[in-house]
């Protein structure tokens, strides 16, 4: 077991620990890691030996409870079920939240994104941002599912029609 009581919570999160954590859930990294931007957690893009690429997120120790993290994972699943473009963590070994070496972590598929819309029309809703916020009782504040904008509804309808073998509505 790795010591996580060092001066900084992530001092013990070495590249070997990241790769060993992924190996513990059946994902074999090819040895390369790319650190991605994250304010509180540590997030890595990890190429796998099988040619795939995943994103591993290691949560800051003692910042969030497992219940809070799992609630956020459930919210991401709700968004995906509502056909809001979101990427949730993978179900590995029966759960979306795994533990290794004193760290809690999740693994998501890597997906390409798009450049942010820095300018928007006055009637256009802001983009959906996902992040956890602690409530006064220590729980996660639930956010209602966002309403889909007209362009997103149109994209959803096209995707549904294609999936059903039909033509564009």
Helices and strands as residue ranges (DSSP letters): H 15-24, E 34-36, E 42-47, E 53-59, H 66-81, E 98-100, E 103-109, H 150-163
